[in-house]
Amino acid sequence: MALRARDNELIVVDTIQFDIPKTKQMMDTLRVLGLYGESCLIVIPQKDENVWKSSAEYSVRESYDEFGAECL
């Protein structure tokens, strides 16, 4: 992560939240961030079904780190 930050390849978004699960919302968000079609790691502080379902068609793998944060 430190190397990515040093090379300006790290994007931090404070909040990502969707009222209803819509893949289009996630794809639009990734387009705005310049990440659509790119490999990316999305880490959220807790499980959020709407974010997870909105990401489901984007070849997402779900895991959890030792602190309980959800990595999509």
Number of C-alpha atoms within 10 A of each C-alpha: 8 9 9 10 11 9 9 9 10 14 14 8 10 6 7 12 14 15 7 12 18 16 18 12 16 24 18 13 14 15 13 10 11 11 14 15 10 9 9 13 12 16 18 20 12 11 15 15 13 17 22 23 17 20 21 17 12 14 8 16 11 11 11 15 9 6 7 12 14 18 18 19
